[in-house]
């Protein structure tokens, strides 16, 4: 798929993976429209609110044209607590942003693309946490698992319109969301020790994968972990094995 001159909506586009994706799509010649709660966004929108997303989609069409590309990157980390201690309101807020917001964005962008007779490519930002089970992350992990299967079903539903839907699962990545963790040298060292490519990911690396998937006309309904191989190491393996140092 040629991305030149296509209208691309990037939710959460004011920072982190969203901002990197916006920059990467602009470099491909797309017209990028960022949706975010930040005033730095092209359109200020709360993706967890149906009326806000509908209004943003209408404004996108009015100002830029019908969108046919989507990167659904808006998300929150959710509470860090064991399930028996989870607060319901925090749980609900995590689902409201991380999965309801993805659904609303996909629904409204796909409707505008279909109305305009356009094919398209959507990439939803999941996480390796959608497939692995780390303690204390039930809310976040459950939303990412939901995104994975939502992408598969959406690919089936929208394929007849020429719209492809995929998800990418970043591993530990240097973003504002992970900044509190990255402030600890211990966290960085632990990530590097169990990641075959010996590094914390960068938003630009995730964005490069997103653009590659958007270009690939015969890929849909897939979940691709973009994680330097970190999801290959189980908790048991991490406790007893260290990855061999990278050859210099």
N, C-alpha and C positions, 0 to 999 in steps of 0.2 A: 504494500500500500504506500502510495506517495502521500506524504503528510503536508506537502506544500499547499498553502492557502486554505487549508482546512481550519475550521473554528474548533479550538480545543478548550474545554472547561477543565480546570484543575482546582479541585476542592482542597482546602488547607494549603492554598498556593502561596501564602505569605511567608512561609518558613519551612525549614527542614526538607524532607523528601518532596513535598509539594512545590516548594520554590525551586529546587533543583530540577524537577520535572518540567516546570514552566520554562526554565532557561533552556533545557535540552530541546523542548518542542519548538521554541522560538528559533533555535539554531537550525532546525529542520525546515523552517519556512512556514510553520503553522502560525495562525493568529491565536494567541493565548488569552483566555479570560480567567483570571483567578477569582475564586470564591473563597471568602474567609471572614471570620469575625473581626479581623484586623482592619483598621482604616487604610492600611497599605494595599489592600486587595482592590481589584478592578470593580468588584461588586461585593458589598458587605452582606453576608448571609449567614444565618444559623442553619446548618444543614440538618439539624435534628428537628426543625420546625417545618411542617409541610407548607404552610403559607409562604414562608420565607424562601423556600426552595422554588416553589412555583413562580413567585415574583422574580427571583433571580434568573430563572430560565427565560421568562418573558422578556426581561431586560436585556439578556444576552442576545436574543434574536433581534430585538429592536436596535441595539447599538452596534452589533457585530455581524449578525447573520446566524443561520441555524447551525448549531454545533453538531459535529459528528465524531469527535474524539473526547474522551473523558478519562481523567486520572482522578480517582476517588481516594484522596490522601488525608482528608480531614479525620482526625481521631484524637482520643484522649487515653492516657495510660490506665485510668481506673484505679480503684483502691488496691492496696497491697495488704492482704490479710487472709488468714485461713477461712474456709467457707463458714465455719461456725461462728465467726466474728464479723462477717460481712454486713455492712449497713445497706439496707434495701435501696434507699434513695441514691447512694453512690453506684450500686449495681445498675439501677434503672437508668441513671445518667450515662453510664458507660455504654449501655445498649442503645440509648437514644442517639448518641453521636456515632458510635462505631458501626452499627448495623442499620438502624433506622435511617440514618443520614446517607449511608451508601445506597440503600434501596431507593430513597427519594431522589437522589442524584441520578441514578441509573434510569429510573422511571421517567423523570422529566426530560433528561437529555435524549433518551431514546425516542420519546414521543415527538420531540422537535425534529429529530433526524428523519424519522419515518414520515412525518408530515411534509418534509421538504424533499422526500424521495432520495435520501442519502444513505449509503452504506456507512459503516463506522467501525471504530475499535475502542473498546473500553478496557482499562486496566484498574483493578481494585487493589488497594494496598492492604494486604493481610499481614501475616507475621509467621515466623517459625513457631510462635507460641500457639498457632492454630493447630499444630500437629504434635507438639511435645508438651509434656506436663511438668511445669516448674511450680514449686509450692508458692502459695499466696497470690497467685495470679488468675484465679478462677474467672473473674468477670472479664478481664481483658482477653484471656485465652478463649473463652467461650464465644466472644464476639468475633474473634478472628477465625475460629472454626466455622462459624456461621457464614462469614464472608466467603470462605473457600467453597462451600456447597452452594451458596447463592450464586456465585460466579458460574458454576456448572449448569444450574438450572436456567439462569438468565441466558447463557450461551445457546441452550436449546430453544428457549422461547423467542429469542431475537435473531437466530441464525437465518430464518427465512427472509428477513429484511436486510440481510447482508451485514449485520452488526455482530462483530466478534467480542466476546467478553472473556477476559482472563484475570487472574490474580497473581500478584507477586508477594512472596513472603520474606521480607527482610529479616536478617539476623540482627545481632547487636550492631547498631548503627549510630554514629555521632550526630545527634539531632538535639533540638531544645528539649524534647521529651526525655532523652536519656542523659541530659547534662548533669543532673544530680548524681547519677551513678558514675559517669565519666570523671567526675571530680575526684573520685577515689582511684588512686594508682593501683590499688588491690583489684578493683573490678576490671580495669583495663588489662592487667596482667593475667587474670583468670580467663578472660575472654580469649586473649591471644594464645594461651596454653591449650585450649580445647578447640581452636579453630585451625583447620589445616593450612589456611593461607596466612595465619599468624598476624591478624590485624582486626581492629574494629572497622566496620564498614563505613563508607562515606555516602552521603546523600547522592552525590554525582554518580556513584557506581549503581545505585538503585535506579536512578533516572535513565542511565544508559541501557539497562535491561528493559525498562518500560518502553523506551523508543524502539528497541530491537523487536519486542513482541508486537508493537503496533505495526511495524513494517511487515511482519510475517503473515501473509495472507491465509495460510493454511493451519493456523494455530488458534483454537478457541476452546473454551471450557477447561483450561488447564490452570494449575496452581504451580508456580515456579518459585522455589526457594532461592533467594539471592542473598547468600549468607556466608560466603567464603568457606562453605562446608561445615559450619558450626553445628548444623542440625544432624550431622552424621555421628556425633559423639553422644552416647547415652550417659545418663547420670552414673551408671555403674562403670562405664568406660572412663569417664572423667576422673573418677576417684582413684583409679589404679593405673592409668596410662597417660603419658604426656606425648604430645605430637612432636615428632623429631624436628629440630631447628631447621629453618629454611636455609638451603644452601646459598651461600653468597658468591 
